[in-house]
């Protein structure tokens, strides 16, 4: 942030000499205002991230007493701007257990906590967590979801083969890739086409080009997890590096 401020100050200083002082002052004021707006936006997103992590931690403590030592971090807020957050369909948190020792290593069970949002979850007062529904899943459940998702988004229906392929590769925009080879191509659909599977008593899964759709039966909300988030979650569970 300091480097950015210095950069704009230098630009303002290098304006042509013939420019009047009033114009120079207005330009510097505009730059300063823009920087303040950028700083306010960054601070607002960071505050929202901290509040989200606190609320998620409280939910875990209240609903999963068996978790006595764990790390919880958001995946959803990385690189997001304030204007993007109101359209976010799901807040994603990665959770991993560890043994409480000096300088512990995160080497325990991994889980993902989804916070599915409803319309109006961000307003002028900040985040309304009454409009967030929570789901905690582990590696096995994520694999089951991915198998069900790929079955409706491709011609491959062999679940055992799909599990092996998903363990070796990752889901990308066009299908499942193992190394650089596309081994399970997805159907090509237009943006207003959906393929649906009734996954569980709580949700339906939808394939739509470039996203995983989840229809929550209780709230009747359709939320979407972008392909980038799918890749991040899959790597969190199965990346051995």
Buried (B, 14 or more C-beta within 10 A) or exposed (E): EEEEBEEBBEEBEEEEEEEEEEEBEEBBEEBBEEBEEBEEEEEBBEEBBEEBBEBBBEBBEEEBEEBEEBEBBBBBBEEBEBEEBEEBBBBBBBBBBBEEEEEEEEEBEBBBBBBBBBEEBBEEEEBEBEBBBBBBBEBEBBBBBBBBBBBBBBEBEEBEEBBEBBEEBBBBEBBBBBEEEEBBBBEEBEEEEBBEBEBEEEBBBBBBBEBBBBBBEEEEBBBBBBBBBBBBBBEBBBEEE
